[in-house]
Amino acid sequence: MRSCIVGGFKMAVCYNKLWKILIDRGMSKTQLIKAAKISTNAMAKLGKNEDVRVEVLVKICGVLNCSIDDIMEIIPKEIE
């Protein structure tokens, strides 16, 4: 999981919400790649919970008719 440090917290992105939406709608990752016109590299980064360009998230939201917070979350973890 990719992360950054903000105010004593390590922030990580998580796209589990996206995978749940795809399952609920019966849509495959390949179908989303084609419909949103995103690269397989971008999808691979999403699969590893890595940072992707906002443009990629906007394209996905356009296809799924949702907002960015519907497909991802930022998880703070206190630094030990």
Backbone as a chain_set.jsonl record, in Angstrom:
{"seq": "MRSCIVGGFKMAVCYNKLWKILIDRGMSKTQLIKAAKISTNAMAKLGKNEDVRVEVLVKICGVLNCSIDDIMEIIPKEIE", "coords": {"N": [[0.843, -1.179, 0.0], [0.651, 2.144, -0.885], [1.877, 5.125, 0.677], [1.787, 8.244, 2.573], [3.102, 10.689, 4.848], [1.248, 12.525, 7.132], [0.866, 14.933, 9.463], [1.77, 13.276, 11.707], [0.508, 10.954, 11.061], [0.375, 8.117, 8.952], [-0.657, 8.015, 5.724], [-2.698, 6.067, 3.632], [-3.891, 4.815, 0.492], [-6.861, 3.12, -0.519], [-8.619, 0.938, -2.574], [-10.772, -0.759, -2.238], [-13.501, -0.249, -2.198], [-14.063, 0.273, -4.867], [-13.715, -2.261, -6.062], [-15.792, -3.643, -4.858], [-18.017, -2.288, -5.927], [-17.735, -2.993, -8.631], [-18.136, -5.78, -8.463], [-20.77, -5.826, -7.454], [-22.104, -4.77, -9.639], [-21.613, -6.57, -11.581], [-19.448, -6.279, -13.291], [-16.392, -6.607, -15.025], [-12.832, -6.102, -14.486], [-11.546, -5.764, -16.911], [-13.652, -4.951, -18.562], [-14.184, -2.482, -17.371], [-11.772, -1.136, -17.887], [-11.933, -0.837, -20.673], [-14.37, 0.599, -20.961], [-13.901, 2.948, -19.487], [-11.705, 3.861, -20.72], [-9.037, 3.604, -19.753], [-5.623, 2.807, -18.942], [-4.057, -0.47, -18.873], [-1.97, -0.463, -17.152], [-2.683, 1.542, -15.31], [-4.852, 0.232, -14.124], [-3.509, -1.898, -12.967], [-2.029, -0.546, -11.022], [-4.123, 0.381, -9.412], [-5.012, -2.075, -8.473], [-2.953, -2.705, -6.766], [-3.25, -0.911, -4.773], [-1.968, 1.54, -5.21], [-0.902, 4.939, -5.919], [-2.775, 6.724, -8.34], [-3.403, 8.791, -11.219], [-5.585, 11.599, -10.848], [-7.207, 12.018, -13.011], [-7.648, 9.425, -13.993], [-9.251, 8.356, -11.961], [-11.459, 10.05, -12.207], [-12.405, 9.364, -14.766], [-13.179, 6.71, -14.279], [-15.19, 7.143, -12.377], [-16.991, 8.518, -13.988], [-17.882, 6.516, -15.725], [-19.01, 4.712, -13.912], [-20.873, 6.27, -12.74], [-20.58, 7.683, -10.237], [-19.035, 9.14, -7.284], [-15.655, 10.15, -6.372], [-15.146, 9.455, -3.689], [-16.742, 7.259, -3.48], [-15.373, 5.186, -4.611], [-12.862, 4.964, -3.514], [-10.796, 5.161, -0.545], [-9.079, 7.002, 1.966], [-6.834, 5.984, 4.256], [-5.909, 6.653, 7.467], [-3.079, 5.873, 9.459], [-1.716, 5.636, 12.564], [1.585, 6.638, 13.295], [4.0, 4.535, 14.604]], "CA": [[0.0, 0.0, 0.0], [1.418, 3.383, -0.978], [1.472, 5.993, 1.778], [2.513, 9.473, 2.842], [2.96, 11.05, 6.254], [0.544, 13.793, 7.342], [0.591, 15.234, 10.868], [1.949, 12.143, 12.602], [-0.219, 9.798, 10.56], [0.768, 7.582, 7.657], [-1.892, 7.93, 4.942], [-2.654, 5.063, 2.571], [-5.101, 4.745, -0.314], [-7.443, 1.787, -0.623], [-9.651, 0.927, -3.613], [-11.7, -1.875, -2.016], [-14.858, 0.188, -2.568], [-14.175, 0.106, -6.321], [-13.888, -3.687, -6.382], [-17.152, -4.005, -4.426], [-18.954, -1.756, -6.935], [-17.63, -3.83, -9.834], [-18.798, -7.052, -8.163], [-22.212, -5.574, -7.353], [-22.647, -4.463, -10.972], [-21.267, -7.654, -12.494], [-18.527, -5.726, -14.28], [-15.011, -7.053, -14.845], [-11.803, -5.066, -14.597], [-11.318, -5.563, -18.342], [-14.77, -4.142, -19.063], [-13.988, -1.125, -16.869], [-10.644, -0.565, -18.639], [-12.436, -0.443, -21.995], [-15.419, 1.614, -20.85], [-13.342, 4.196, -18.96], [-10.544, 4.203, -21.561], [-7.845, 3.74, -18.924], [-4.596, 1.83, -19.316], [-3.91, -1.648, -18.022], [-1.012, -0.052, -16.125], [-3.462, 2.236, -14.277], [-5.625, -0.789, -13.415], [-2.557, -2.647, -12.135], [-1.737, 0.304, -9.86], [-5.313, 0.325, -8.557], [-5.012, -3.396, -7.855], [-1.918, -2.722, -5.718], [-3.517, 0.24, -3.898], [-0.964, 2.569, -5.447], [-1.434, 6.21, -6.401], [-3.054, 6.906, -9.764], [-3.776, 10.168, -11.537], [-6.982, 11.956, -10.594], [-7.889, 11.834, -14.3], [-8.074, 8.02, -14.055], [-10.378, 8.212, -11.033], [-12.592, 10.776, -12.782], [-12.923, 8.539, -15.863], [-13.87, 5.566, -13.668], [-16.425, 7.663, -11.781], [-17.899, 8.836, -15.083], [-18.471, 5.261, -16.208], [-19.796, 4.086, -12.844], [-21.838, 7.268, -12.271], [-20.381, 7.818, -8.8], [-18.012, 10.125, -6.943], [-14.372, 9.554, -6.006], [-15.206, 8.811, -2.373], [-17.468, 5.99, -3.615], [-14.487, 4.141, -5.131], [-11.601, 4.883, -2.777], [-10.744, 5.785, 0.754], [-7.753, 7.297, 2.481], [-6.814, 5.384, 5.571], [-4.812, 7.109, 8.317], [-2.545, 4.925, 10.424], [-0.816, 6.345, 13.455], [2.97, 6.189, 13.207], [4.458, 3.968, 15.887]], "C": [[0.889, 1.243, 0.0], [0.945, 4.325, 0.13], [2.294, 7.272, 1.815], [2.246, 9.841, 4.299], [2.331, 12.427, 6.366], [0.262, 13.932, 8.832], [0.709, 14.055, 11.818], [1.178, 10.899, 12.205], [0.334, 9.398, 9.201], [-0.527, 7.363, 6.877], [-1.718, 6.92, 3.806], [-3.963, 5.092, 1.795], [-5.561, 3.293, -0.41], [-8.608, 1.853, -1.614], [-10.644, -0.225, -3.439], [-13.134, -1.507, -2.385], [-15.094, 0.014, -4.069], [-14.453, -1.349, -6.667], [-15.282, -4.154, -5.968], [-18.192, -3.517, -5.437], [-18.927, -2.62, -8.188], [-18.332, -5.164, -9.62], [-20.313, -6.87, -8.146], [-22.858, -5.349, -8.72], [-22.331, -5.54, -12.001], [-20.329, -7.209, -13.596], [-17.102, -6.205, -13.991], [-14.049, -5.873, -14.945], [-11.538, -4.748, -16.074], [-12.424, -4.705, -18.958], [-14.624, -2.688, -18.614], [-12.86, -0.423, -17.615], [-11.137, -0.029, -19.985], [-13.434, 0.701, -21.904], [-14.862, 2.968, -20.408], [-12.151, 4.697, -19.781], [-9.324, 4.532, -20.698], [-6.865, 2.635, -19.307], [-4.601, 0.629, -18.376], [-2.917, -1.351, -16.896], [-1.734, 0.66, -14.975], [-4.259, 1.221, -13.463], [-4.719, -1.606, -12.5], [-2.21, -1.859, -10.875], [-2.916, 0.309, -8.888], [-5.344, -0.995, -7.79], [-4.001, -3.53, -6.728], [-2.107, -1.601, -4.71], [-2.418, 1.293, -3.988], [-1.642, 3.837, -5.958], [-1.663, 6.163, -7.911], [-3.446, 8.362, -9.977], [-5.267, 10.393, -11.253], [-7.803, 11.754, -11.866], [-8.42, 10.407, -14.435], [-9.298, 7.81, -13.167], [-11.628, 8.893, -11.58], [-13.217, 9.972, -13.92], [-13.716, 7.353, -15.321], [-15.203, 6.019, -13.081], [-17.457, 8.015, -12.851], [-18.611, 7.605, -15.596], [-19.411, 4.657, -15.165], [-20.866, 5.019, -12.27], [-21.789, 7.396, -10.738], [-19.345, 8.898, -8.54], [-16.749, 9.408, -6.458], [-14.44, 8.864, -4.647], [-16.038, 7.526, -2.375], [-16.541, 4.852, -4.044], [-13.168, 4.011, -4.384], [-11.745, 5.485, -1.4], [-9.284, 6.016, 1.136], [-7.745, 6.863, 3.937], [-5.619, 5.923, 6.374], [-4.385, 6.002, 9.289], [-1.531, 5.674, 11.264], [0.582, 5.76, 13.366], [3.425, 5.716, 14.582], [5.889, 4.353, 16.182]], "O": [[1.793, 1.354, 0.828], [-0.234, 4.331, 0.486], [3.346, 7.377, 1.183], [1.286, 9.365, 4.905], [2.818, 13.387, 5.769], [-0.492, 13.142, 9.401], [-0.169, 13.854, 12.657], [1.189, 9.901, 12.925], [0.715, 10.252, 8.4], [-1.397, 6.611, 7.317], [-0.705, 6.929, 3.107], [-5.022, 5.361, 2.363], [-4.752, 2.366, -0.384], [-9.476, 2.719, -1.505], [-11.294, -0.623, -4.406], [-13.897, -2.362, -2.835], [-16.191, -0.349, -4.492], [-15.332, -1.638, -7.479], [-15.888, -4.975, -6.657], [-19.133, -4.24, -5.766], [-19.976, -2.943, -8.745], [-19.05, -5.632, -10.504], [-21.049, -7.654, -8.744], [-24.021, -5.697, -8.929], [-22.735, -5.435, -13.159], [-20.406, -7.709, -14.719], [-16.665, -6.205, -12.84], [-14.405, -4.796, -15.423], [-11.329, -3.59, -16.434], [-12.15, -3.833, -19.783], [-14.904, -1.768, -19.382], [-12.976, 0.758, -17.942], [-10.801, 1.086, -20.382], [-13.36, 1.659, -22.673], [-15.297, 4.012, -20.896], [-11.655, 5.803, -19.57], [-8.673, 5.563, -20.867], [-7.249, 1.643, -19.927], [-5.08, 0.702, -17.245], [-3.016, -1.924, -15.812], [-1.437, 0.414, -13.806], [-4.336, 1.336, -12.24], [-5.111, -1.964, -11.39], [-2.108, -2.43, -9.789], [-2.722, 0.248, -7.674], [-5.666, -1.024, -6.602], [-4.164, -4.364, -5.837], [-1.231, -1.359, -3.88], [-1.995, 1.861, -2.98], [-2.8, 3.814, -6.375], [-0.844, 5.628, -8.658], [-3.78, 9.072, -9.029], [-6.089, 9.489, -11.404], [-8.968, 11.362, -11.798], [-9.526, 10.204, -14.938], [-10.265, 7.165, -13.573], [-12.733, 8.372, -11.433], [-14.442, 9.908, -14.025], [-14.787, 7.026, -15.832], [-16.225, 5.358, -13.266], [-18.657, 7.833, -12.645], [-19.811, 7.644, -15.872], [-20.481, 4.151, -15.504], [-21.664, 4.615, -11.424], [-22.796, 7.242, -10.048], [-18.832, 9.506, -9.479], [-16.775, 8.212, -6.17], [-13.852, 7.797, -4.47], [-16.042, 6.788, -1.39], [-16.877, 3.682, -3.863], [-12.43, 3.049, -4.598], [-12.689, 6.223, -1.121], [-8.383, 5.311, 0.68], [-8.553, 7.325, 4.743], [-4.466, 5.686, 6.015], [-5.218, 5.297, 9.859], [-0.597, 6.276, 10.735], [0.755, 4.542, 13.362], [3.253, 6.408, 15.586], [6.432, 3.965, 17.216]]}, "num_chains": 1, "name": "protein.A"}
